[in-house]
Amino acid sequence: MHTLKLEVNDTVFDKVMFFLNNLPKNDVKLTVESTTKSKPKKLNSISIKTKGYRFDREEANAR
């Protein structure tokens, strides 16, 4: 038995999977690992100017 590792682009993934799935099941064991590389999300902060704003608890509770 041998191990084969493939890195396949999304454009040909379906074709490669079709081929591999058509091989004899007792001779080939197929394991799929998805390794999508995404950019880390950048978090931005904002400031809210609240000078002169008065919080009214009763008005908030009425909502």
Buried (B, 14 or more C-beta within 10 A) or exposed (E): EEEEEEEEEEEEEEEEEEEEEEEEEEEEEEEEEEEEEEEEEEEEEEEEEEEEEEEEEEEEEEE
